[in-house]
Amino acid sequence: MIELPSQYPYNPRPRLIFLLATVGLLWIGVQRLSWGRMPTGFSLWFGLVPVALALLLGVRRIVFDRRLLLDNDGMTLPTGFLQTSTARIDYTSIKRVWRHYLPAAVVLRVATQKRIFEIVSVLLPDNESYRTLEEFLSLKAQRKLGDEHIEESHLT
């Protein structure tokens, strides 16, 4: 179980940044070798987009060191474009926690009364951190659901 307060780095993994840059550069290199000249047009852009994305994620990792914070009453989650802003989520406001699978990542979705927040697995340091966080938040949601059920039975 998690000892509170706790925090997890919430940054793109270096492996993801390296993979994107490598894929883009390999595409450009293969096109160069097969055509005998530098690729142009769509073929060039198809290689430059992953390289640009890798650069953007690398700069984001260095400049904006973000952390997911857990305390006794709630968590602070980086949100928005490049996770540059934060949102405070009280554990008592969590209605549901579930997984959503993407091709290269798993997203933990946390529904509150106001909105749905997403915690992306590849922004946490490792898979174990993701599993621990998922278990912790699921337990908080189950406890809240149990408390609501107890309150309803007292009212009737």
MDTraj code that builds the backbone (N, CA, C; nanometers):
import mdtraj as md
import numpy as np

residues = "MET ILE GLU LEU PRO SER GLN TYR PRO TYR ASN PRO ARG PRO ARG LEU ILE PHE LEU LEU ALA THR VAL GLY LEU LEU TRP ILE GLY VAL GLN ARG LEU SER TRP GLY ARG MET PRO THR GLY PHE SER LEU TRP PHE GLY LEU VAL PRO VAL ALA LEU ALA LEU LEU LEU GLY VAL ARG ARG ILE VAL PHE ASP ARG ARG LEU LEU LEU ASP ASN ASP GLY MET THR LEU PRO THR GLY PHE LEU GLN THR SER THR ALA ARG ILE ASP TYR THR SER ILE LYS ARG VAL TRP ARG HIS TYR LEU PRO ALA ALA VAL VAL LEU ARG VAL ALA THR GLN LYS ARG ILE PHE GLU ILE VAL SER VAL LEU LEU PRO ASP ASN GLU SER TYR ARG THR LEU GLU GLU PHE LEU SER LEU LYS ALA GLN ARG LYS LEU GLY ASP GLU HIS ILE GLU GLU SER HIS LEU THR".split()
xyz = np.array([
    [0.0839, -0.1181, 0.0000],
    [0.0000, 0.0000, 0.0000],
    [0.0883, 0.1244, 0.0000],
    [0.0328, 0.2326, -0.0430],
    [0.1064, 0.3585, -0.0551],
    [0.1097, 0.4296, 0.0791],
    [0.2278, 0.4782, 0.1152],
    [0.2410, 0.5615, 0.2342],
    [0.2152, 0.7050, 0.1924],
    [0.1254, 0.7717, 0.2621],
    [0.0896, 0.9092, 0.2278],
    [0.1602, 1.0064, 0.3201],
    [0.1980, 1.1216, 0.2749],
    [0.1951, 1.1707, 0.1368],
    [0.3000, 1.1012, 0.0506],
    [0.2712, 1.0965, -0.0783],
    [0.3595, 1.0301, -0.1737],
    [0.3563, 1.1066, -0.3054],
    [0.4595, 1.0872, -0.3864],
    [0.4612, 1.1518, -0.5173],
    [0.5283, 1.0611, -0.6194],
    [0.4824, 1.0739, -0.7433],
    [0.5379, 0.9980, -0.8548],
    [0.5784, 1.0953, -0.9650],
    [0.6982, 1.0799, -1.0208],
    [0.7316, 1.1612, -1.1385],
    [0.6297, 1.1328, -1.2487],
    [0.5866, 1.2373, -1.3187],
    [0.4850, 1.2232, -1.4238],
    [0.5381, 1.2886, -1.5511],
    [0.6363, 1.2222, -1.6099],
    [0.7067, 1.2736, -1.7271],
    [0.7156, 1.1650, -1.8340],
    [0.7289, 1.2040, -1.9615],
    [0.7477, 1.1020, -2.0654],
    [0.8727, 1.0186, -2.0364],
    [0.8613, 0.8890, -2.0540],
    [0.9762, 0.8010, -2.0301],
    [1.0811, 0.8241, -2.1379],
    [1.2102, 0.8195, -2.1013],
    [1.3167, 0.8377, -2.2009],
    [1.3067, 0.7371, -2.3151],
    [1.2629, 0.6163, -2.2864],
    [1.2501, 0.5134, -2.3893],
    [1.1510, 0.5560, -2.4976],
    [1.0403, 0.6200, -2.4570],
    [0.9408, 0.6681, -2.5527],
    [0.9986, 0.7774, -2.6419],
    [1.0724, 0.8703, -2.5826],
    [1.1337, 0.9789, -2.6588],
    [1.2353, 0.9220, -2.7579],
    [1.3178, 0.8305, -2.7113],
    [1.4185, 0.7674, -2.7974],
    [1.3521, 0.6896, -2.9112],
    [1.2454, 0.6172, -2.8817],
    [1.1752, 0.5384, -2.9829],
    [1.1173, 0.6277, -3.0931],
    [1.0538, 0.7375, -3.0549],
    [0.9974, 0.8289, -3.1546],
    [1.1056, 0.8880, -3.2445],
    [1.2144, 0.9335, -3.1836],
    [1.3231, 0.9917, -3.2622],
    [1.3844, 0.8873, -3.3556],
    [1.4030, 0.7670, -3.3066],
    [1.4622, 0.6601, -3.3873],
    [1.3733, 0.6228, -3.5055],
    [1.2436, 0.6100, -3.4811],
    [1.1510, 0.5750, -3.5892],
    [1.1550, 0.6808, -3.6987],
    [1.1509, 0.8056, -3.6621],
    [1.1542, 0.9134, -3.7609],
    [1.2835, 0.9161, -3.8396],
    [1.3954, 0.9046, -3.7697],
    [1.5253, 0.9082, -3.8375],
    [1.5461, 0.7843, -3.9241],
    [1.4986, 0.6684, -3.8777],
    [1.5079, 0.5471, -3.9596],
    [1.4253, 0.5604, -4.0874],
    [1.3061, 0.6169, -4.0764],
    [1.2222, 0.6371, -4.1944],
    [1.2939, 0.7254, -4.2970],
    [1.3499, 0.8355, -4.2511],
    [1.4214, 0.9263, -4.3418],
    [1.5434, 0.8558, -4.4007],
    [1.6157, 0.7793, -4.3177],
    [1.7338, 0.7074, -4.3655],
    [1.6999, 0.6017, -4.4691],
    [1.5940, 0.5259, -4.4467],
    [1.5534, 0.4226, -4.5428],
    [1.5098, 0.4875, -4.6742],
    [1.4352, 0.5962, -4.6653],
    [1.3928, 0.6670, -4.7865],
    [1.5141, 0.7210, -4.8634],
    [1.6120, 0.7702, -4.7906],
    [1.7353, 0.8232, -4.8524],
    [1.8101, 0.7118, -4.9254],
    [1.8213, 0.5967, -4.8611],
    [1.8931, 0.4843, -4.9214],
    [1.8175, 0.4260, -5.0410],
    [1.6860, 0.4170, -5.0311],
    [1.6103, 0.3546, -5.1400],
    [1.5950, 0.4464, -5.2620],
    [1.5906, 0.5764, -5.2423],
    [1.5744, 0.6696, -5.3542],
    [1.7075, 0.7257, -5.4034],
    [1.8101, 0.7163, -5.3202],
    [1.9395, 0.7720, -5.3574],
    [1.9477, 0.9220, -5.3364],
    [1.8468, 0.9807, -5.2758],
    [1.8463, 1.1240, -5.2441],
    [1.7573, 1.1464, -5.1216],
    [1.7623, 1.2658, -5.0661],
    [1.6789, 1.2972, -4.9493],
    [1.5319, 1.2920, -4.9883],
    [1.4482, 1.2371, -4.9015],
    [1.3055, 1.2356, -4.9316],
    [1.2481, 1.3773, -4.9325],
    [1.1399, 1.3962, -5.0040],
    [1.0738, 1.5259, -5.0106],
    [0.9245, 1.5068, -4.9856],
    [0.8544, 1.6157, -4.9709],
    [0.7094, 1.6131, -4.9564],
    [0.6613, 1.5290, -4.8397],
    [0.5584, 1.4478, -4.8669],
    [0.4950, 1.3668, -4.7634],
    [0.5940, 1.2711, -4.6976],
    [0.6808, 1.2120, -4.7764],
    [0.7760, 1.1147, -4.7235],
    [0.8695, 1.1793, -4.6207],
    [0.9117, 1.3023, -4.6473],
    [0.9966, 1.3737, -4.5521],
    [0.9173, 1.4076, -4.4260],
    [0.7968, 1.4587, -4.4422],
    [0.7145, 1.4952, -4.3275],
    [0.6794, 1.3736, -4.2425],
    [0.6603, 1.2600, -4.3084],
    [0.6289, 1.1367, -4.2361],
    [0.7424, 1.0986, -4.1413],
    [0.8653, 1.1342, -4.1736],
    [0.9793, 1.1090, -4.0854],
    [1.0039, 1.2213, -3.9868],
    [0.9735, 1.3456, -4.0266],
    [1.0006, 1.4594, -3.9389],
    [0.9005, 1.4731, -3.8241],
    [0.7776, 1.4284, -3.8448],
    [0.6763, 1.4410, -3.7390],
    [0.7165, 1.3646, -3.6120],
    [0.7585, 1.2374, -3.6204],
    [0.8011, 1.1698, -3.4965],
    [0.9252, 1.2339, -3.4329],
    [1.0164, 1.2852, -3.5166],
    [1.1355, 1.3512, -3.4626],
    [1.0952, 1.4786, -3.3885],
    [1.0048, 1.5571, -3.4475],
    [0.9581, 1.6799, -3.3828],
    [0.8840, 1.6482, -3.2530],
    [0.8025, 1.5432, -3.2549],
    [0.7308, 1.5029, -3.1346],
    [0.8288, 1.4588, -3.0254],
    [0.9333, 1.3868, -3.0635],
    [1.0355, 1.3450, -2.9666],
    [1.1062, 1.4667, -2.9066],
    [1.1366, 1.5656, -2.9894],
    [1.1997, 1.6880, -2.9383],
    [1.1065, 1.7613, -2.8424],
    [0.9796, 1.7708, -2.8779],
    [0.8819, 1.8374, -2.7923],
    [0.8697, 1.7656, -2.6579],
    [0.8612, 1.6334, -2.6616],
    [0.8520, 1.5569, -2.5368],
    [0.9805, 1.5664, -2.4546],
    [1.0957, 1.5685, -2.5214],
    [1.2225, 1.5830, -2.4507],
    [1.2338, 1.7173, -2.3807],
    [1.1948, 1.8232, -2.4499],
    [1.1968, 1.9569, -2.3886],
    [1.0975, 1.9624, -2.2732],
    [0.9798, 1.9043, -2.2924],
    [0.8792, 1.9021, -2.1861],
    [0.9315, 1.8282, -2.0634],
    [1.0030, 1.7172, -2.0851],
    [1.0579, 1.6395, -1.9742],
    [1.1622, 1.7196, -1.8961],
    [1.2433, 1.7970, -1.9672],
    [1.3506, 1.8726, -1.9028],
    [1.2987, 2.0003, -1.8367],
    [1.2169, 2.0763, -1.9091],
    [1.1724, 2.2074, -1.8616],
    [1.0620, 2.1970, -1.7569],
    [0.9639, 2.1093, -1.7797],
    [0.8497, 2.0959, -1.6891],
    [0.8567, 1.9620, -1.6176],
    [0.9326, 1.9546, -1.5102],
    [0.9383, 1.8310, -1.4313],
    [0.8100, 1.8230, -1.3496],
    [0.7207, 1.7343, -1.3888],
    [0.5890, 1.7244, -1.3262],
    [0.5820, 1.6041, -1.2344],
    [0.4974, 1.6158, -1.1324],
    [0.4808, 1.5076, -1.0363],
    [0.3335, 1.4904, -1.0011],
    [0.2930, 1.3654, -0.9867],
    [0.1594, 1.3319, -0.9396],
    [0.1702, 1.3187, -0.7883],
    [0.0968, 1.4007, -0.7153],
    [0.1080, 1.4051, -0.5699],
    [-0.0135, 1.3405, -0.5049],
    [0.0114, 1.2561, -0.4060],
    [-0.0944, 1.1927, -0.3280],
    [-0.0794, 1.2355, -0.1828],
    [-0.1890, 1.2795, -0.1222],
    [-0.1857, 1.3092, 0.0207],
    [-0.3048, 1.2413, 0.0873],
    [-0.3327, 1.2761, 0.2101],
    [-0.4382, 1.2072, 0.2849],
    [-0.5787, 1.2340, 0.2316],
    [-0.6010, 1.3511, 0.1720],
    [-0.7359, 1.3889, 0.1293],
    [-0.7601, 1.3791, -0.0202],
    [-0.6542, 1.3797, -0.1007],
    [-0.6726, 1.3790, -0.2455],
    [-0.5411, 1.3743, -0.3185],
    [-0.5505, 1.3940, -0.4492],
    [-0.4287, 1.3929, -0.5304],
    [-0.4254, 1.5161, -0.6194],
    [-0.3042, 1.5554, -0.6567],
    [-0.2827, 1.6642, -0.7501],
    [-0.2248, 1.6026, -0.8754],
    [-0.2970, 1.6187, -0.9869],
    [-0.2629, 1.5538, -1.1128],
    [-0.2272, 1.6577, -1.2183],
    [-0.1099, 1.6449, -1.2831],
    [-0.0801, 1.7332, -1.3961],
    [-0.1791, 1.7081, -1.5092],
    [-0.2337, 1.8156, -1.5673],
    [-0.3330, 1.8032, -1.6742],
    [-0.3034, 1.9051, -1.7841],
    [-0.3812, 1.8980, -1.8890],
    [-0.3731, 1.9961, -1.9965],
    [-0.2648, 1.9625, -2.0984],
    [-0.2430, 2.0559, -2.1907],
    [-0.1437, 2.0383, -2.2955],
    [-0.0052, 2.0248, -2.2335],
    [0.0611, 1.9149, -2.2602],
    [0.1927, 1.8813, -2.2048],
    [0.1921, 1.8749, -2.0522],
    [0.0761, 1.8591, -1.9913],
    [0.0596, 1.8493, -1.8464],
    [0.1237, 1.9674, -1.7738],
    [0.1040, 2.0890, -1.8251],
    [0.1645, 2.2070, -1.7636],
    [0.0783, 2.2691, -1.6547],
    [-0.0487, 2.2302, -1.6441],
    [-0.1319, 2.2789, -1.5341],
    [-0.1648, 2.1613, -1.4424],
    [-0.2323, 2.1901, -1.3322],
    [-0.2646, 2.0831, -1.2379],
    [-0.4120, 2.0884, -1.1989],
    [-0.4616, 1.9757, -1.1520],
    [-0.5985, 1.9657, -1.1011],
    [-0.5944, 1.8915, -0.9681],
    [-0.6723, 1.9395, -0.8760],
    [-0.6836, 1.8761, -0.7446],
    [-0.8069, 1.7848, -0.7457],
    [-0.7882, 1.6595, -0.7070],
    [-0.8977, 1.5619, -0.7044],
    [-0.9084, 1.5077, -0.5623],
    [-1.0184, 1.5383, -0.4967],
    [-1.0427, 1.4834, -0.3632],
    [-1.0863, 1.3387, -0.3775],
    [-1.0379, 1.2530, -0.2897],
    [-1.0748, 1.1118, -0.2957],
    [-1.2253, 1.0933, -0.2793],
    [-1.2886, 1.1814, -0.2006],
    [-1.4330, 1.1688, -0.1777],
    [-1.5145, 1.2008, -0.3022],
    [-1.4549, 1.2680, -0.4010],
    [-1.5284, 1.3027, -0.5233],
    [-1.5155, 1.1961, -0.6322],
    [-1.4318, 1.0941, -0.6096],
    [-1.4114, 0.9899, -0.7109],
    [-1.5338, 0.8992, -0.7167],
    [-1.5914, 0.8883, -0.8353],
    [-1.7088, 0.8025, -0.8557],
    [-1.6704, 0.6665, -0.9130],
    [-1.5718, 0.6654, -1.0051],
    [-1.5373, 0.5414, -1.0741],
    [-1.3929, 0.5485, -1.1226],
    [-1.3267, 0.4317, -1.1249],
    [-1.1897, 0.4195, -1.1763],
    [-1.1868, 0.2989, -1.2698],
    [-1.1338, 0.3204, -1.3916],
    [-1.1259, 0.2095, -1.4867],
    [-1.0094, 0.2293, -1.5819],
    [-0.9746, 0.1197, -1.6501],
    [-0.8650, 0.1202, -1.7486],
    [-0.9207, 0.1436, -1.8885],
    [-0.8421, 0.2134, -1.9682],
    [-0.8718, 0.2288, -2.1106],
    [-0.7429, 0.1940, -2.1845],
    [-0.7515, 0.1000, -2.2781],
    [-0.6325, 0.0521, -2.3468],
    [-0.6115, 0.1276, -2.4779],
    [-0.4901, 0.1748, -2.4986],
    [-0.4469, 0.2365, -2.6234],
    [-0.3393, 0.1467, -2.6832],
    [-0.3022, 0.1674, -2.8110],
    [-0.2017, 0.0793, -2.8722],
    [-0.0686, 0.0725, -2.7969],
    [-0.0200, 0.1831, -2.7435],
    [0.1113, 0.1812, -2.6797],
    [0.1074, 0.2120, -2.5305],
    [-0.0118, 0.2266, -2.4734],
    [-0.0203, 0.2649, -2.3329],
    [-0.1546, 0.2217, -2.2749],
    [-0.1588, 0.2256, -2.1433],
    [-0.2838, 0.2048, -2.0708],
    [-0.3145, 0.3363, -2.0008],
    [-0.4400, 0.3776, -2.0076],
    [-0.4824, 0.5022, -1.9436],
    [-0.5758, 0.4670, -1.8287],
    [-0.5440, 0.5178, -1.7112],
    [-0.6312, 0.5005, -1.5953],
    [-0.7246, 0.6205, -1.5924],
    [-0.8529, 0.5949, -1.6046],
    [-0.9515, 0.7028, -1.6044],
    [-1.0153, 0.7107, -1.4665],
    [-1.0230, 0.8335, -1.4162],
    [-1.0792, 0.8599, -1.2844],
    [-1.1954, 0.9566, -1.3030],
    [-1.3173, 0.9084, -1.2805],
    [-1.4364, 0.9915, -1.2958],
    [-1.4731, 1.0530, -1.1617],
    [-1.4950, 1.1837, -1.1638],
    [-1.5435, 1.2549, -1.0461],
    [-1.6809, 1.3116, -1.0796],
    [-1.7359, 1.3887, -0.9869],
    [-1.8661, 1.4497, -1.0116],
    [-1.8581, 1.5518, -1.1248],
    [-1.7423, 1.6147, -1.1436],
    [-1.7301, 1.7232, -1.2411],
    [-1.6741, 1.6803, -1.3761],
    [-1.5773, 1.5899, -1.3787],
    [-1.5148, 1.5508, -1.5050],
    [-1.4393, 1.4202, -1.4918],
    [-1.3826, 1.3759, -1.6043],
    [-1.3031, 1.2529, -1.6080],
    [-1.1569, 1.2919, -1.6277],
    [-1.0719, 1.2425, -1.5400],
    [-0.9286, 1.2674, -1.5478],
    [-0.8598, 1.1429, -1.6021],
    [-0.7461, 1.1622, -1.6677],
    [-0.6719, 1.0499, -1.7241],
    [-0.5296, 1.0486, -1.6707],
    [-0.4863, 0.9296, -1.6307],
    [-0.3485, 0.9085, -1.5865],
    [-0.2872, 0.8107, -1.6861],
    [-0.1912, 0.8582, -1.7639],
    [-0.1323, 0.7797, -1.8725],
    [-0.0140, 0.7003, -1.8182],
    [-0.0137, 0.5701, -1.8449],
    [0.0881, 0.4816, -1.7881],
    [0.2300, 0.5175, -1.8313],
    [0.2492, 0.5641, -1.9553],
    [0.3853, 0.5926, -2.0025],
    [0.4408, 0.7225, -1.9456],
    [0.3605, 0.7979, -1.8700],
    [0.4121, 0.9171, -1.8032],
    [0.4561, 0.8884, -1.6598],
    [0.4227, 0.7710, -1.6113],
    [0.4711, 0.7287, -1.4797],
    [0.6067, 0.6604, -1.4966],
    [0.6871, 0.6531, -1.3900],
    [0.8230, 0.6004, -1.4056],
    [0.8314, 0.4551, -1.4519],
    [0.7357, 0.3712, -1.4104],
    [0.7399, 0.2300, -1.4487],
    [0.6002, 0.1696, -1.4363],
    [0.5869, 0.0466, -1.4815],
    [0.4569, -0.0208, -1.4774],
    [0.4121, -0.0518, -1.3353],
    [0.5063, -0.0767, -1.2464],
    [0.4726, -0.1040, -1.1066],
    [0.4067, 0.0178, -1.0418],
    [0.4553, 0.1375, -1.0733],
    [0.3943, 0.2604, -1.0214],
    [0.2504, 0.2719, -1.0694],
    [0.2285, 0.2383, -1.1959],
    [0.0931, 0.2441, -1.2507],
    [0.0002, 0.1477, -1.1772],
    [0.0451, 0.0240, -1.1583],
    [-0.0384, -0.0760, -1.0917],
    [-0.0688, -0.0362, -0.9466],
    [0.0306, 0.0167, -0.8767],
    [0.0112, 0.0596, -0.7383],
    [-0.0897, 0.1740, -0.7315],
    [-0.0764, 0.2695, -0.8219],
    [-0.1673, 0.3833, -0.8260],
    [-0.3095, 0.3393, -0.8614],
    [-0.3216, 0.2472, -0.9573],
    [-0.4530, 0.1965, -0.9951],
    [-0.5198, 0.1256, -0.8771],
    [-0.4466, 0.0430, -0.8074],
    [-0.5015, -0.0292, -0.6925],
    [-0.5452, 0.0682, -0.5830],
    [-0.4623, 0.1688, -0.5564],
    [-0.4921, 0.2673, -0.4525],
    [-0.6186, 0.3466, -0.4854],
    [-0.6290, 0.3970, -0.6083],
    [-0.7450, 0.4775, -0.6462],
    [-0.8724, 0.3928, -0.6564],
    [-0.8590, 0.2694, -0.7017],
    [-0.9749, 0.1797, -0.7072],
    [-1.0271, 0.1522, -0.5664],
    [-0.9363, 0.1339, -0.4718],
    [-0.9759, 0.1124, -0.3328],
    [-1.0488, 0.2345, -0.2773],
    [-0.9989, 0.3541, -0.3094],
    [-1.0644, 0.4775, -0.2639],
    [-1.2055, 0.4881, -0.3225],
    [-1.2205, 0.4540, -0.4512],
    [-1.3530, 0.4603, -0.5154],
    [-1.4472, 0.3568, -0.4542],
    [-1.3976, 0.2365, -0.4250],
    [-1.4812, 0.1319, -0.3647],
    [-1.5248, 0.1711, -0.2246],
    [-1.4348, 0.2323, -0.1482],
    [-1.4709, 0.2765, -0.0125],
    [-1.5793, 0.3826, -0.0184],
    [-1.5679, 0.4759, -0.1121],
    [-1.6687, 0.5806, -0.1264],
    [-1.8034, 0.5190, -0.1638],
    [-1.8022, 0.4239, -0.2564],
    [-1.9257, 0.3573, -0.2978],
    [-1.9885, 0.2835, -0.1801],
    [-1.9068, 0.2171, -0.0988],
    [-1.9560, 0.1479, 0.0201],
    [-2.0142, 0.2444, 0.1217],
    [-1.9498, 0.3606, 0.1414],
    [-2.0010, 0.4611, 0.2341],
    [-2.1351, 0.5155, 0.1874],
    [-2.1510, 0.5373, 0.0547],
    [-2.2786, 0.5868, 0.0020],
    [-2.3883, 0.4831, 0.0221],
    [-2.3529, 0.3553, 0.0042],
    [-2.4513, 0.2482, 0.0230],
    [-2.4969, 0.2414, 0.1689],
    [-2.4059, 0.2595, 0.2616],
    [-2.4386, 0.2563, 0.4041],
    [-2.5305, 0.3746, 0.4378],
    [-2.5004, 0.4943, 0.3828],
    [-2.5832, 0.6116, 0.4085],
    [-2.7248, 0.5912, 0.3557],
    [-2.7377, 0.5299, 0.2361],
    [-2.8698, 0.5040, 0.1794],
    [-2.9494, 0.4094, 0.2671],
    [-2.8851, 0.3061, 0.3220],
    [-2.9576, 0.2097, 0.4055],
    [-3.0033, 0.2727, 0.5367],
    [-2.9291, 0.3724, 0.5856],
    [-2.9719, 0.4415, 0.7081],
    [-3.0910, 0.5331, 0.6819],
    [-3.1020, 0.5847, 0.5605],
    [-3.2124, 0.6749, 0.5270],
    [-3.3431, 0.6006, 0.5074],
    [-3.3358, 0.4744, 0.4679],
    [-3.4601, 0.3994, 0.4415],
    [-3.5054, 0.3192, 0.5609],
])
top = md.Topology()
chain = top.add_chain()
for i, resn in enumerate(residues, 1):
    res = top.add_residue(resn, chain, resSeq=i)
    for name in ("N", "CA", "C"):
        top.add_atom(name, md.element.get_by_symbol(name[0]), res)
traj = md.Trajectory(xyz[None], top)
